[in-house]
Amino acid sequence: MKIFLRSLLNRRMLVSLLMGFSCGVPLLLTITVLQAWMQEVGVNIKVIGLFSLVGLPYTLKFLWAPVLDRFSLPLFGRRRGWLLLFQILLMLAIAGLGLTNPVANPALVAGVAFLVTFFSASQDIVVDAYRREDLTDNELGLGSALYVNGYRVGMLVAGSGGLILADHIPFRLVYLFLAATMLVGIVTTCFCREPEMTHGTPIDFKEAVIGPFVDYFTRPGAWLLLAFILFYKIGDQMATTMTMPFYLEIGFSKTEIGTIVKLFGFWATISGGLLGGVILLRLGILRSLWIFGILQAVSTSGFALLANLPPTLSLLAGVIAFENLSGGMGTAAYVAYMASLTNKRFTATQYALLSSLMGIPRVLAAAPTGYAVAALGWSNFFIFCTLAALPGLILLFWINRENRSTTSPV
């Protein structure tokens, strides 16, 4: 416990927590909050599902990550300079999204939402690289857990807070308020330290583009590791994409949803992140991935239960609390595992490649979820999402077997 508290109470962990918050706020502004806005003004459910495609930058961010590994801006250093630029642009884009009109000009809404996801994905690239270079290998598990905690708190502020505010003020003002919360990340970037470059940087742009992929894909089982990253959270993310229309359709108000998420989901998130950090320190990353992966699948099935029972607030609280608890723990181990696979010489590019696969279910696999709901119904849709967790667990069995004879920290 002393080791845990000593690791918890240091500057690097605080920076991980605050940067996680800054990365978590933008995500739901183009998913949950935007869905609620479009649902309220009468946009077709199929169009709402297709709006998931504005999240493509989260999937393709490895394409411009080499620029961030190779070049530095004149001020604030290799990582902090880029981070400050993207955070300022992101704050302006979020405010701009609130000035659009989903009914009168949906194309403009999509364009501005795309800018939000592009700047958000760019911020993620730099924050992930910063965290990997700032934390020691032994600190990765706990640091990732705190980053996930901060990320989930940011999602909570944007999702729950945004929905509660939307019952009392126009969505335009909601987006302006949430744009202001990005000041947390900007202040953190201004006052944190630049990580030391202990492994050097690419000597030219060619090495920055090609080197990370050569380094990664010459490893044994590289493609299976990518497949695992793709499938580990696919069912959980597909289900989460459509939860907001689901809650609203079965009769809950925006205030009820936001309040339940805030009261139960918040504490489940905090508990899950801290519990996940303790388990990661004690069991290591791979064994934790097993436990958290199974819990994720079970929590997804809770939505199917909610679809088949009378919609009470107590049942909603239980489903949301369990999903946030297991999702927070699973993401902590998942993020720590991806970080452990990177070469610090190419941190931004390699981590962007790996985390881009994490975004595929949220974007490409989530885009047709509206059609899936229309064809299957809510209950069968969530059962399908639960079964979608099985390929990731099967691949994890292979990864455990490959690592059985090593003393790797993962």
C-alpha positions in Angstrom: 0.0 0.0 0.0 2.9 2.4 0.8 4.3 1.8 -2.7 0.9 2.5 -4.2 0.4 5.7 -2.3 4.0 6.9 -3.0 3.4 6.2 -6.7 0.0 7.9 -6.6 1.1 11.1 -5.0 3.6 12.5 -7.4 3.7 15.1 -10.2 3.7 12.7 -13.1 0.5 11.0 -11.9 -1.3 14.4 -11.5 -0.3 15.4 -15.0 -1.6 12.0 -16.3 -4.9 12.6 -14.6 -5.4 16.2 -15.9 -4.3 15.4 -19.4 -6.7 12.5 -19.4 -9.5 15.0 -18.5 -8.5 17.2 -21.4 -8.6 14.2 -23.8 -11.9 12.9 -22.4 -14.0 16.1 -22.8 -14.1 16.3 -26.6 -15.0 12.7 -27.3 -18.7 12.8 -26.3 -19.3 16.2 -27.9 -19.4 14.6 -31.3 -21.2 11.4 -30.1 -23.5 11.4 -27.1 -24.2 15.2 -26.7 -24.5 15.7 -30.5 -26.8 12.6 -30.7 -29.1 14.1 -28.0 -29.2 17.4 -29.8 -30.0 15.8 -33.2 -32.6 13.4 -31.6 -34.3 16.4 -29.9 -34.6 18.4 -33.1 -35.9 15.4 -35.1 -33.0 14.1 -37.1 -33.5 10.6 -38.4 -32.0 7.8 -36.4 -30.1 6.4 -39.4 -28.5 9.8 -40.0 -27.5 9.9 -36.3 -25.8 6.5 -36.7 -23.9 7.7 -39.8 -22.6 10.7 -37.9 -20.2 8.3 -36.2 -18.1 8.7 -39.4 -16.9 12.2 -38.3 -14.8 10.2 -35.8 -12.5 8.9 -38.6 -9.5 11.0 -37.4 -9.4 8.8 -34.2 -8.8 5.8 -36.5 -6.5 7.5 -39.0 -4.3 9.6 -36.7 -1.2 7.4 -37.3 -1.1 9.1 -40.8 0.1 12.4 -39.4 1.7 11.2 -36.2 5.2 11.0 -37.9 5.1 14.7 -38.3 4.8 15.1 -34.5 7.7 12.6 -33.9 10.0 14.3 -36.4 9.4 18.0 -36.0 9.2 20.4 -33.0 7.6 23.8 -32.7 9.8 26.8 -31.7 8.3 27.1 -28.2 7.6 24.7 -25.3 9.6 21.7 -26.6 8.9 18.6 -28.8 5.7 17.4 -27.0 4.4 20.5 -25.2 4.6 22.8 -28.2 2.4 20.7 -30.4 0.1 19.9 -27.4 -0.6 23.6 -26.7 -1.3 24.4 -30.3 -3.9 21.5 -30.7 -5.6 22.3 -27.4 -6.2 26.0 -28.4 -7.5 24.9 -31.8 -9.7 22.3 -30.2 -11.3 24.8 -27.8 -12.2 27.1 -30.7 -13.6 24.1 -32.8 -15.9 23.0 -29.9 -17.2 26.5 -29.5 -17.8 26.7 -33.3 -19.8 23.4 -33.2 -22.2 25.0 -30.8 -22.9 27.8 -33.3 -24.1 25.3 -36.0 -27.7 24.1 -36.8 -28.3 20.3 -37.2 -31.5 20.8 -39.0 -30.8 23.8 -41.3 -27.2 22.7 -42.3 -26.3 19.2 -41.3 -23.3 19.2 -43.7 -21.8 22.2 -41.8 -22.4 20.4 -38.5 -20.5 17.3 -39.8 -17.6 19.5 -41.1 -17.1 21.3 -37.8 -17.6 18.1 -35.8 -14.8 16.6 -38.0 -12.5 19.5 -37.0 -13.3 18.7 -33.4 -12.3 15.1 -33.8 -9.2 16.0 -35.8 -7.8 18.3 -33.2 -8.9 16.0 -30.5 -7.2 13.0 -32.1 -4.1 15.2 -32.6 -4.1 16.1 -28.9 -4.4 12.3 -28.1 -1.3 11.6 -30.2 0.8 14.0 -28.2 -0.6 13.2 -24.8 -0.1 9.4 -25.3 3.5 10.1 -26.4 4.1 12.4 -23.5 2.8 9.9 -21.0 4.9 7.0 -22.4 8.0 9.2 -22.3 7.3 10.8 -18.9 6.4 7.7 -16.9 8.8 4.8 -16.0 7.9 1.3 -17.1 6.8 0.4 -13.5 4.5 3.5 -13.5 2.7 2.8 -16.7 -0.1 0.7 -15.2 -1.0 3.2 -12.5 -0.4 6.2 -14.7 -2.6 4.7 -17.4 -5.3 4.0 -14.7 -5.2 7.7 -13.6 -5.2 8.8 -17.2 -8.3 6.7 -17.8 -9.9 8.1 -14.6 -9.3 11.7 -15.9 -10.6 10.7 -19.3 -13.7 9.3 -17.8 -14.3 12.4 -15.7 -13.9 14.5 -18.8 -16.5 12.3 -20.5 -18.7 12.7 -17.5 -18.5 16.5 -17.5 -19.2 16.6 -21.2 -21.8 13.8 -21.3 -23.7 14.0 -18.0 -23.0 17.7 -17.4 -23.9 18.6 -21.0 -27.2 16.7 -20.9 -28.3 18.2 -17.6 -27.4 21.7 -18.8 -29.3 21.0 -22.1 -32.5 20.6 -20.1 -32.1 24.2 -18.9 -30.1 26.1 -21.5 -29.8 25.8 -25.4 -27.2 23.4 -26.7 -25.3 26.3 -28.2 -24.5 27.6 -24.7 -23.7 24.0 -23.6 -21.0 23.7 -26.2 -19.5 27.2 -25.3 -19.4 26.1 -21.6 -17.7 22.8 -22.5 -15.2 24.6 -24.8 -14.1 26.6 -21.7 -13.3 23.4 -19.8 -10.4 22.8 -22.2 -8.5 25.5 -20.3 -7.7 22.7 -17.8 -5.5 21.0 -20.4 -4.0 24.3 -21.6 -2.9 25.3 -18.1 -1.5 21.8 -17.4 0.6 21.9 -20.6 2.0 25.3 -19.7 3.2 24.2 -16.3 4.3 20.5 -16.8 7.8 19.7 -17.8 9.0 18.4 -21.1 10.1 14.7 -21.1 13.7 13.9 -21.6 14.6 12.5 -25.0 16.6 9.5 -23.8 16.1 7.4 -27.0 16.8 10.1 -29.6 14.5 11.2 -32.4 14.2 10.2 -36.1 17.0 11.8 -38.1 14.9 12.6 -41.1 11.2 12.5 -42.2 11.7 9.2 -44.1 12.8 7.5 -40.9 10.0 9.2 -39.0 7.4 7.7 -41.4 9.0 4.3 -42.2 11.0 3.5 -39.1 8.1 3.0 -36.6 6.4 0.5 -38.9 9.5 -1.4 -39.7 10.4 -1.5 -36.0 6.9 -2.8 -35.1 6.1 -5.2 -37.9 9.4 -7.1 -37.6 8.3 -8.3 -34.2 6.9 -11.9 -33.9 3.1 -12.0 -33.9 2.8 -8.3 -34.8 -0.4 -8.8 -36.8 -2.1 -10.8 -34.1 -1.2 -8.1 -31.5 -3.0 -5.6 -33.8 -6.0 -7.9 -34.1 -6.2 -8.1 -30.3 -6.2 -4.3 -30.0 -8.9 -4.1 -32.6 -11.2 -6.7 -31.0 -10.7 -6.3 -27.3 -13.2 -3.6 -26.8 -15.2 -3.8 -30.0 -18.4 -5.1 -28.4 -18.3 -2.5 -25.6 -17.7 0.4 -28.0 -20.5 -0.7 -30.4 -23.0 -0.9 -27.6 -21.9 2.5 -26.1 -22.5 4.2 -29.4 -26.2 3.7 -29.3 -26.9 3.9 -25.5 -28.1 7.6 -25.6 -30.9 7.0 -28.2 -31.7 3.8 -26.3 -32.1 5.5 -23.0 -34.3 8.3 -24.5 -36.4 5.8 -26.5 -37.3 3.7 -23.5 -38.6 6.8 -21.6 -35.8 8.4 -19.5 -35.4 12.2 -19.6 -32.0 13.8 -20.3 -31.9 15.0 -16.7 -32.5 11.5 -15.4 -29.8 10.0 -17.6 -27.3 12.8 -16.7 -28.1 12.6 -13.0 -27.8 8.8 -12.8 -24.6 8.8 -14.7 -23.2 11.6 -12.4 -24.3 10.0 -9.1 -23.5 6.3 -9.8 -21.3 6.3 -12.9 -18.9 8.9 -11.5 -18.1 6.9 -8.3 -18.0 3.7 -10.3 -15.4 5.4 -12.7 -13.2 6.6 -9.8 -13.4 3.3 -8.0 -12.8 1.4 -11.2 -9.7 3.4 -12.1 -8.2 3.2 -8.7 -9.0 -0.5 -8.3 -7.7 -1.1 -11.8 -4.4 0.6 -10.8 -4.0 -1.6 -7.7 -4.8 -4.8 -9.7 -2.4 -3.8 -12.4 0.4 -3.2 -9.9 -0.2 -6.6 -8.3 -1.1 -8.9 -11.2 0.5 -7.3 -14.2 -1.1 -6.1 -17.4 -1.9 -9.4 -19.1 -3.7 -11.1 -16.2 -5.6 -7.9 -15.6 -6.7 -7.8 -19.2 -8.4 -11.2 -18.8 -10.3 -10.2 -15.7 -11.4 -6.8 -17.1 -12.2 -8.2 -20.5 -14.7 -10.7 -19.0 -16.3 -8.0 -16.9 -16.7 -5.7 -19.9 -18.6 -8.4 -21.8 -20.9 -9.1 -18.8 -21.6 -5.3 -18.4 -22.6 -5.0 -22.0 -25.2 -7.7 -21.5 -26.7 -5.5 -18.8 -28.2 -3.2 -21.6 -30.1 -6.2 -22.9 -31.5 -6.7 -19.5 -32.6 -3.1 -19.3 -34.3 -3.5 -22.7 -36.4 -6.4 -21.4 -37.4 -5.1 -18.0 -39.5 -2.1 -16.9 -37.2 1.0 -17.1 -36.7 2.0 -13.5 -34.1 4.4 -12.2 -32.5 1.8 -9.9 -32.0 -0.6 -12.8 -30.5 2.2 -14.9 -28.2 3.1 -12.1 -27.0 -0.5 -11.7 -26.3 -0.9 -15.5 -24.5 2.4 -15.8 -22.4 1.8 -12.6 -21.3 -1.7 -13.7 -20.5 -0.6 -17.2 -18.4 2.4 -16.0 -16.6 0.3 -13.4 -15.6 -2.5 -15.8 -15.0 -0.2 -18.7 -12.7 2.0 -16.7 -10.6 -1.0 -15.5 -10.5 -2.6 -18.9 -9.4 0.6 -20.6 -6.7 1.2 -18.0 -5.1 -2.2 -18.7 -5.7 -1.8 -22.4 -4.0 1.6 -22.6 -1.0 0.4 -20.4 -0.6 -2.6 -22.7 -0.5 -0.5 -25.8 2.1 1.8 -24.3 4.3 -1.1 -23.3 4.5 -2.2 -26.9 6.0 1.1 -28.2 9.6 2.1 -28.9 10.3 5.5 -27.3 12.2 6.6 -30.4 8.9 6.5 -32.3 6.4 6.9 -29.5 3.9 9.2 -31.1 3.6 7.2 -34.4 3.6 3.7 -32.9 1.1 4.5 -30.2 -1.1 6.4 -32.7 -1.1 3.3 -34.9 -2.1 1.0 -32.0 -4.7 3.4 -30.5 -6.1 4.1 -34.0 -7.2 0.5 -34.0 -8.9 1.2 -30.7 -11.0 3.8 -32.4 -12.1 1.6 -35.3 -15.1 0.1 -33.4 -16.2 3.5 -32.3 -16.2 4.9 -35.9 -16.5 2.2 -38.6 -18.1 -0.6 -36.7 -20.4 1.9 -34.9 -21.6 3.6 -38.1 -24.1 0.9 -39.1 -25.3 0.4 -35.5 -28.5 2.4 -36.2 -29.4 0.0 -39.0 -28.5 -3.0 -36.7 -30.9 -1.7 -34.0 -33.6 -1.2 -36.6 -33.2 -4.8 -37.9 -32.5 -6.6 -34.6 -34.3 -4.6 -31.9 -32.5 -3.3 -28.8 -32.3 -6.5 -26.9 -30.8 -8.6 -29.7 -28.5 -5.8 -30.6 -26.9 -5.7 -27.2 -26.6 -9.5 -27.1 -24.7 -9.3 -30.3 -22.4 -6.7 -28.8 -21.8 -9.0 -25.9 -20.8 -11.9 -28.1 -18.5 -9.5 -30.1 -16.1 -9.6 -27.1 -15.2 -13.3 -27.7 -12.6 -12.8 -30.5 -10.5 -10.4 -28.3 -10.5 -12.9 -25.4 -9.4 -15.7 -27.8 -6.5 -13.6 -29.0 -5.6 -12.7 -25.4 -5.2 -16.5 -24.8 -2.6 -16.6 -27.6 -0.8 -13.5 -26.2 -0.6 -15.1 -22.7 0.8 -18.3 -24.2 3.5 -16.4 -26.1 4.5 -14.5 -22.9 4.3 -17.5 -20.5 8.0 -18.3 -20.7 9.2 -14.7 -20.3 9.6 -12.3 -17.4 8.0 -9.4 -19.2 6.3 -6.9 -16.9 3.1 -7.2 -19.0 
